Amino acid sequence: MIQVEKLSFGFPAKDLYKEISFSLEKGQHCAFIGSNGTGKSTLVDLIIHPDQYLYDGKVTKDASCRIGYASQFAVRDKEQECTVFEYLSERFVKNQQAIAAVCEEMAVAEDVAPLFEKYQALLDAFEAMDGDHYANNIRKQLYLAGMRELEEAKLSQLSGGEYKLLQIMREMLLSQNLLVLDEPDVFLDFNNLNRLRQLINGYKGTLLVITHNRYLLNHCFDKLLHLENGDLQEYDGNYSEYRCSQIKEKLKLKVQSLEEQEEIERTEKMVDILRARASALANPVIGSAVNAKQTQLDRLRARQIKAPFIELREPKIEFQAVDTEAERTVLSIADYNVSFDDSLLSNINFELRAGEKVAIVGANGTGKTTLIRDILNNNHPSIHINEATSYACLSQLKDENMDETKTVYEVMENLGFTTKERIQAYLGEYCLTGDTLKQKVGQLSGGEKNLLQIAMIANTNAELLILDEPTSHLDLYAQMALEKALINYKGAILMVSHDFYLVANCADYVLLVEDNTIRRLRTRTFRKMVYDKYFDVKYLEIDKKKQELEADITLAFKKNELNNVDKLCSQLEALSAM
């Protein structure tokens, strides 16, 4: 379907790809992963619109390749008052109307040849997307996604997550034989995430999906493309197998690197000894030996292991230490009521105490973000933030915390950073490096924007963090780094999240939004509810063990306990095979 050979491309401020090559075969379901800001979305756009880019190398598409695309930034037109079925059938109906219009023109035209050519092109397009059976195909897709009951619902009645799934469904129904999805899972609740998994696994065509979602990576793909530091790695197999392969390769390279380092150190000592002798004796033979050894040393240094997929970029997130006064209430909500999008939240009551970590969880469209916005505005009569409590927030709304027209440097300068070197050093800890400082905030990827907000929050001494979907758009390594930082943070946290791992690992308890109100659950009860309703308990338990093993492996690598790494890696491999 797609063949990319020795592709190189970049912007004036940043090189993205250095002679990367890969192929995408018919019928493959391929996940595209990599750190934030490595250029995944740009590469996808280059493949779809190669004529709009100046690049070196070759991008070849099969002559039959028809590409569909669903963006990560789906915006619903709330004035669009059609039903779900009408929305999904729109392009089929327009094609039928165009065919009918051409037939009417042909009936009265003197020269029907050009009209017949147009008629045939429209007919071919209609047949290519199985237009004769579109109504049945729409109902099958809705049934597959568990959304059959929404067929006659108005678009305005849908949640954002449901609308996002409809966009993907619409592209699938057009029978494009290569479908590209850019972070389709962002902001989806547990139910809609399961629906997305069913849609992906039921799709018969070729898929290229940019995602950082661990659940989808483990359940939906048979091929991986991994982009890091301008290089690309291609792997046939699932994500668990790839992670095991990565760790085993890292172990092999680590052993090789240690051996190389020992040889370099021995050669350095020999060069120093020979150079001292040559200086003392002024002997040309010894001088030649010095040159020979120095050349050997240069070669050893030059060939030292450089592995962009082994030493992955994990940000070092650390929130400042704060004093947590026991039993102090930092946030209280009493008799909160609000209406939004024809829905209602009523009789909301809860208190958040110093040091407590709480997650607000609920289906898409139940009012979680509305509640968070009212808390941040802090001018609602039912909401009270303790006046002595300093707080910071992470928002998903554009321009909420950052002016997108300013450069990253200007944003950090406004926070009180006095020198460019200080800003570079600080943001370097968050993997925002190179020419990122010169970029406008609006030019950053979604993950880079979130990392920048996290970096800004970490520079405060906030005693309360209010976080709206903090892991959205973050790569896998940043997600895990944020989890660790939130676990270690001593202040209070109120977060809205659909990330099961974040909630299960970080929250002391959960506030579940359902039936227009909120009820409090212990984290253990929440986990059981998720197991029973959405995910396979065996999968989640195994995945948690794999995360713990990977953390142990990382620690063993840091201590150079390579025998222990080997044992742990065998355990991880056995778990991944289950």
C-alpha positions in Angstrom: 0.0 0.0 0.0 2.7 2.4 1.0 6.5 2.3 0.5 8.8 5.0 2.0 12.5 4.8 1.1 15.3 6.9 2.6 13.0 9.8 3.5 14.6 12.9 5.0 12.6 16.0 5.9 12.7 18.9 8.4 11.8 22.5 9.1 14.4 25.3 9.3 14.4 25.0 13.1 14.3 21.2 13.3 15.3 18.1 11.4 12.5 15.5 11.7 13.6 12.4 9.7 17.0 11.1 8.5 16.7 8.6 5.7 13.9 6.6 7.2 12.3 3.7 5.4 9.3 1.5 6.0 6.4 -0.2 4.2 2.7 -0.7 5.0 1.2 -3.9 3.5 -2.4 -4.5 2.6 -4.6 -5.4 5.5 -2.1 -4.5 8.3 -3.2 -2.7 11.4 -0.2 -0.6 12.2 0.3 1.6 15.3 2.6 4.6 15.0 4.3 5.6 18.2 7.1 7.9 19.4 7.9 10.7 21.8 6.0 14.0 21.7 7.2 16.4 19.0 9.0 13.8 16.9 6.9 14.5 13.9 4.4 11.7 13.7 1.4 13.8 12.5 3.7 15.6 10.0 4.9 12.3 8.6 1.3 11.1 8.2 0.3 14.4 6.4 3.4 14.0 4.1 2.3 10.5 3.1 -1.3 11.8 2.4 -0.1 15.0 0.6 3.4 14.4 -0.6 3.1 17.1 -3.3 2.9 19.8 -0.5 6.3 19.0 0.9 9.9 19.4 -0.2 11.7 16.2 1.0 14.5 13.9 0.0 13.8 10.2 -0.7 10.8 8.4 -2.1 7.2 7.9 -1.1 5.3 5.4 -3.3 1.6 4.6 -3.0 -0.1 1.6 -4.7 -2.2 2.7 -7.6 -5.4 1.4 -5.9 -4.6 3.2 -2.6 -7.5 5.4 -1.4 -6.7 7.2 1.9 -9.2 8.2 4.5 -8.3 10.4 7.4 -9.8 11.3 10.8 -8.1 14.1 12.7 -7.4 14.2 16.5 -9.0 17.7 16.6 -12.7 16.8 15.8 -15.0 19.8 16.2 -18.7 19.2 16.2 -21.0 21.7 14.4 -23.7 22.0 17.1 -26.0 23.7 14.5 -25.9 20.5 12.4 -29.4 19.2 13.2 -29.3 15.9 11.3 -29.6 12.4 12.7 -26.7 9.9 13.2 -28.0 7.9 10.2 -28.3 11.0 8.0 -24.7 12.1 9.0 -23.2 8.7 8.1 -25.1 8.4 4.8 -24.5 12.0 3.7 -21.7 11.3 1.2 -23.7 8.3 -0.3 -26.8 10.4 -0.7 -24.8 13.3 -2.4 -23.2 10.8 -4.8 -26.7 9.4 -5.7 -28.0 12.9 -6.2 -25.0 13.7 -8.5 -25.6 10.6 -10.5 -29.2 11.5 -10.9 -28.3 15.1 -11.9 -25.9 13.8 -14.7 -28.6 11.4 -16.0 -31.0 14.4 -16.3 -28.4 16.4 -18.2 -27.7 13.4 -20.5 -31.4 13.1 -21.4 -31.4 16.6 -23.0 -27.7 17.1 -24.1 -26.6 16.9 -27.7 -23.1 15.7 -26.8 -23.3 13.0 -24.1 -19.7 11.8 -24.3 -18.2 14.1 -21.6 -21.3 13.6 -19.4 -21.1 9.8 -19.8 -17.5 10.0 -18.6 -18.6 12.0 -15.6 -21.4 9.5 -15.0 -19.1 6.6 -15.1 -16.6 8.2 -12.6 -19.4 8.8 -10.2 -20.7 5.3 -10.6 -17.2 3.8 -10.1 -16.9 5.9 -6.9 -20.3 4.7 -5.6 -19.4 1.1 -6.3 -16.0 1.4 -4.7 -17.7 2.4 -1.4 -20.3 -0.3 -1.7 -23.0 2.3 -2.2 -25.8 -0.1 -3.1 -25.6 -1.5 0.5 -24.8 1.6 2.4 -27.9 1.6 4.6 -27.1 -2.0 5.8 -23.4 -1.2 6.2 -24.2 1.8 8.4 -26.4 -0.3 10.7 -23.8 -3.0 10.8 -21.1 -0.4 11.9 -23.4 1.0 14.5 -24.1 -2.4 15.9 -20.4 -3.3 15.9 -19.6 -0.2 17.9 -22.5 -0.8 20.3 -24.3 2.4 19.1 -27.3 0.9 17.3 -29.7 2.7 19.5 -28.3 6.1 18.4 -29.3 5.7 14.7 -32.1 8.3 15.0 -30.5 10.5 17.6 -29.6 14.1 16.7 -25.9 15.0 16.5 -26.5 17.7 19.0 -27.6 15.0 21.5 -24.3 13.1 21.3 -21.3 13.4 23.6 -17.9 14.5 22.2 -16.6 10.9 22.4 -19.6 9.5 20.4 -19.2 12.2 17.8 -15.5 11.3 17.4 -16.4 7.6 16.8 -18.9 8.7 14.2 -16.2 10.5 12.3 -14.1 7.4 12.2 -17.1 5.3 11.2 -17.9 7.7 8.4 -14.4 7.2 6.9 -14.6 3.4 7.4 -17.9 3.3 5.5 -16.4 4.9 2.4 -14.3 1.8 1.9 -11.0 3.6 1.8 -8.5 0.9 1.7 -6.0 2.8 3.9 -7.4 4.6 6.9 -5.3 7.0 8.9 -6.4 7.9 12.5 -4.5 10.6 14.5 -4.9 9.9 18.2 -8.5 8.7 17.9 -8.6 7.7 21.6 -8.0 11.2 23.2 -10.7 12.1 25.7 -12.7 8.9 25.1 -14.4 7.5 28.2 -14.0 3.7 29.0 -17.2 2.8 27.1 -16.2 4.7 23.9 -12.7 3.4 24.1 -14.1 -0.2 24.0 -16.2 0.9 21.0 -13.2 2.2 19.3 -11.3 -1.1 19.9 -14.3 -3.0 18.3 -14.3 -0.6 15.3 -10.5 -1.0 14.7 -10.5 -4.8 15.1 -13.6 -5.1 12.8 -12.1 -3.0 10.0 -10.9 -5.1 7.0 -8.8 -2.5 5.3 -5.3 -1.2 6.2 -4.9 1.0 9.2 -2.2 3.5 10.3 -3.0 4.8 13.8 -1.1 7.4 15.8 -1.7 6.5 19.5 -0.2 6.5 22.9 -3.0 4.4 24.4 -1.7 1.3 26.2 -5.0 -0.5 26.0 -5.3 -0.1 22.2 -1.6 -0.9 21.6 -2.1 -4.2 23.4 -5.3 -5.2 21.6 -5.5 -3.8 18.1 -2.3 -3.9 16.1 0.0 -6.4 14.4 2.7 -3.9 13.3 4.5 -1.0 14.9 6.3 2.0 13.6 8.4 3.7 16.2 9.8 7.2 15.5 12.6 8.6 17.7 15.4 11.2 17.2 14.9 11.3 13.4 15.1 7.5 13.0 12.4 5.0 12.5 12.1 1.4 13.7 9.7 -1.1 12.0 8.4 -4.1 14.0 6.0 -6.9 12.9 4.2 -8.0 16.0 2.2 -6.5 18.9 3.3 -3.9 21.4 4.0 -6.3 24.3 6.4 -8.3 22.0 8.0 -5.1 20.9 8.7 -3.9 24.5 10.3 -7.3 25.3 12.4 -7.1 22.2 13.4 -3.5 23.1 14.5 -4.5 26.6 16.5 -7.5 25.4 18.2 -5.4 22.8 19.0 -2.8 25.4 20.5 -5.5 27.6 22.7 -6.7 24.7 23.8 -3.2 23.8 24.5 -2.4 27.5 26.8 -5.4 27.8 28.5 -4.5 24.5 28.8 -0.9 25.6 30.4 -1.8 28.9 32.9 -4.0 27.1 33.6 -1.2 24.6 34.1 1.3 27.5 36.6 -1.1 29.2 38.5 -1.4 25.9 38.4 2.4 25.5 39.8 2.9 29.0 42.6 0.4 28.4 43.5 2.1 25.1 43.4 5.6 26.7 45.9 4.4 29.4 48.2 2.9 26.7 48.1 6.1 24.7 49.0 8.1 27.8 51.9 5.8 28.6 53.2 5.8 25.0 52.9 9.6 24.8 54.9 10.0 28.0 57.6 7.7 26.6 57.7 9.5 23.3 58.1 12.9 25.1 60.9 11.6 27.3 62.9 9.7 24.6 62.0 11.6 21.4 61.9 8.2 19.7 60.2 8.3 16.2 59.1 4.6 16.5 57.3 5.3 19.8 55.8 8.4 18.1 54.3 6.2 15.4 53.0 3.8 18.0 51.2 6.8 19.7 49.6 7.8 16.4 48.5 4.3 15.7 47.0 3.8 19.2 45.3 7.3 19.0 43.7 6.3 15.7 42.5 3.0 17.3 41.0 5.0 20.2 39.3 7.4 17.8 37.7 4.5 16.0 36.5 2.9 19.3 34.9 6.2 20.4 33.2 6.7 17.0 31.6 3.3 17.0 30.2 3.5 20.5 26.6 2.4 20.7 24.1 5.1 19.7 20.6 3.6 20.0 17.7 6.1 19.6 15.1 3.4 20.5 16.9 2.1 23.6 17.6 5.3 25.7 14.1 6.7 25.4 13.3 10.3 26.3 11.4 10.2 29.6 10.8 13.7 31.2 11.9 14.2 34.7 8.7 15.6 36.3 8.9 16.7 39.9 6.4 18.9 41.7 7.8 21.1 44.4 7.5 20.0 48.0 4.6 21.6 49.9 3.5 21.7 53.5 0.2 19.8 54.0 -1.7 20.9 57.1 -3.6 17.9 58.3 -7.4 18.0 58.2 -7.5 21.4 56.4 -10.2 21.6 53.7 -8.7 23.1 50.5 -11.8 22.9 48.4 -15.5 22.6 49.3 -18.6 22.3 47.0 -22.1 22.5 48.5 -25.4 22.1 46.6 -23.8 22.8 43.2 -26.2 22.7 40.3 -25.6 23.5 36.6 -27.2 22.9 33.3 -25.3 22.4 30.0 -26.1 21.0 26.6 -29.6 20.1 27.7 -28.2 18.1 30.5 -28.0 18.8 34.2 -25.7 18.2 37.2 -27.5 18.6 40.5 -27.0 18.3 44.2 -23.2 18.1 44.0 -21.5 18.1 47.4 -17.9 17.1 48.4 -14.9 18.4 50.2 -11.2 17.9 49.3 -8.7 17.9 52.2 -5.0 18.8 52.1 -3.0 16.0 50.6 -5.9 14.1 49.2 -5.8 12.9 45.6 -9.2 12.6 43.9 -10.2 11.7 40.3 -13.5 12.8 38.7 -14.6 10.0 36.3 -17.6 9.7 34.1 -18.9 9.2 30.6 -18.3 11.8 27.9 -20.7 14.7 28.1 -21.7 14.4 31.7 -20.4 17.8 32.8 -17.0 17.1 34.3 -15.2 19.8 32.4 -18.0 22.3 33.2 -17.6 21.6 36.9 -13.8 22.0 36.6 -14.2 25.3 34.8 -16.5 26.6 37.5 -14.0 25.5 40.2 -11.2 27.4 38.4 -13.3 30.5 37.9 -14.0 30.3 41.7 -16.9 32.7 41.5 -19.8 30.2 41.9 -21.7 30.6 45.2 -21.5 26.8 45.7 -17.8 26.6 45.3 -15.1 27.7 47.8 -11.3 27.4 47.5 -9.6 28.0 50.8 -8.1 31.5 50.6 -4.8 30.3 52.2 -4.4 27.6 49.5 -2.3 28.2 46.5 -3.4 26.3 43.4 -2.4 25.6 39.8 -4.3 24.1 36.9 -3.8 22.2 33.6 -6.5 22.9 31.0 -7.3 21.4 27.7 -9.0 24.7 26.5 -7.1 26.8 24.0 -5.4 29.9 25.5 -6.7 29.0 29.0 -3.2 28.9 30.6 -0.9 30.1 27.7 -1.1 32.7 25.0 -0.6 30.5 21.8 0.8 33.5 19.9 3.8 33.8 22.2 7.0 31.8 21.9 7.8 29.2 24.5 10.7 31.4 25.6 8.3 34.4 26.1 5.9 32.2 28.2 8.8 31.0 30.5 10.2 34.5 30.7 6.8 35.7 32.0 7.1 33.1 34.7 10.2 34.8 36.0 13.0 32.8 34.4 15.7 35.4 33.8 18.1 33.7 31.3 17.9 31.6 28.2 20.3 29.1 29.7 18.1 28.6 32.7 15.0 28.1 30.6 16.8 25.6 28.3 18.1 23.7 31.3 14.7 23.6 33.0 12.6 22.7 29.9 15.3 20.1 28.9 14.2 18.1 31.9 10.7 18.0 30.2 12.1 16.9 26.9 11.4 20.3 25.4 14.8 20.8 23.7 16.5 22.2 20.7 14.7 25.0 18.9 11.4 24.5 20.9 12.1 27.8 22.7 11.8 29.7 19.4 8.5 28.1 18.5 5.1 29.7 19.2 3.0 27.8 21.6 0.3 27.3 18.9 2.9 25.4 16.8 3.6 22.8 19.4 2.1 19.3 19.2 -0.7 18.5 21.7 1.7 16.5 23.8 4.3 19.3 23.9 1.7 21.8 25.0 0.7 19.5 27.9 4.3 19.0 28.9 4.8 22.8 28.8 1.8 23.3 31.1 3.1 20.5 33.5 6.5 22.3 33.5 4.8 25.6 34.4 2.9 24.0 37.2 5.9 22.2 38.6 7.6 25.6 38.9 5.0 26.8 41.4 4.6 25.8 45.1 0.9 25.0 44.6 -0.7 23.1 47.4 -3.6 22.1 45.1 -3.4 20.9 41.5 -6.5 21.0 39.3 -5.9 18.9 36.2 -8.2 18.4 33.2 -7.2 15.2 31.3 -3.5 15.6 32.1 -2.2 12.6 30.1 -4.1 13.5 26.9 -1.7 13.6 23.9 1.3 12.6 26.2 3.5 9.8 24.9 3.8 6.6 26.9 7.0 7.7 28.6 5.6 11.1 29.7 2.4 9.4 30.9 4.4 7.1 33.2 6.7 10.0 34.4 3.6 12.0 35.3 2.1 9.1 37.2 5.2 8.8 39.3 5.3 12.6 39.9 1.7 12.7 41.1 2.2 9.7 43.4 5.1 11.5 45.0 3.4 14.9 45.2 2.4 15.7 48.8 -0.3 18.3 48.0 -4.0 17.8 47.0 -5.0 16.8 43.5 -8.4 17.1 41.8 -8.3 15.7 38.3 -10.6 14.8 35.5 -9.4 11.7 33.6 -10.4 8.9 31.4 -6.9 7.3 31.8 -7.6 4.1 33.8 -4.0 3.7 34.7 -3.6 7.2 36.0 -6.8 7.0 38.1 -6.1 3.5 39.5 -2.5 4.3 40.4 -2.8 7.9 41.7 -6.2 8.5 43.2 -7.1 8.0 46.9 -10.8 7.8 45.8 -13.0 8.5 42.8 -15.9 10.8 42.3 -18.1 9.0 39.7 -20.4 11.2 37.7 -23.6 9.4 36.7 -27.4 10.0 36.8 -26.8 13.8 36.9 -24.9 13.6 40.2 -21.7 12.5 41.8 -21.0 9.5 44.1 -17.8 8.7 46.0 -16.1 5.4 45.4 -13.0 3.8 46.9 -10.3 3.3 44.2 -10.6 -0.5 44.8 -14.4 -0.4 44.1 -13.7 1.8 41.0 -11.2 -0.8 39.7 -13.7 -3.6 40.2 -16.4 -1.6 38.4 -14.1 -1.0 35.4 -13.2 -4.7 35.4 -16.8 -5.8 35.4 -18.2 -3.3 32.9 -15.4 -2.5 30.4 -12.1 -4.4 30.6 -10.9 -7.9 31.1 -9.8 -8.3 34.7 -7.0 -10.8 33.6 -5.6 -8.3 31.1 -5.5 -5.4 33.6 -3.9 -7.5 36.3 -1.3 -8.8 33.8 -0.6 -5.3 32.5 -0.1 -4.0 36.0 2.4 -6.7 36.7 4.2 -5.9 33.4 4.4 -2.2 34.4 5.9 -3.2 37.8 8.4 -5.5 36.1 9.4 -2.8 33.6 10.0 -0.4 36.6 12.2 -3.1 38.3 14.1 -3.5 35.0 14.7 0.2 34.7 16.0 0.3 38.3 18.3 -2.7 37.7 19.7 -1.1 34.5 20.5 2.1 36.6 22.4 -0.1 39.1 24.1 -2.0 36.3 22.7 -5.3 37.7 22.6 -6.9 34.3 22.1 -10.5 35.5 19.0 -9.3 37.4 17.8 -7.5 34.2 18.1 -10.8 32.3 16.0 -12.7 34.9 13.3 -9.9 35.0 13.2 -9.8 31.2 12.5 -13.5 31.1 9.6 -13.0 33.5 8.3 -10.1 31.4 8.5 -12.3 28.3 6.5 -15.0 30.0 3.8 -12.5 31.1 3.6 -11.0 27.6 3.0 -14.5 26.1 -0.1 -15.0 28.4 
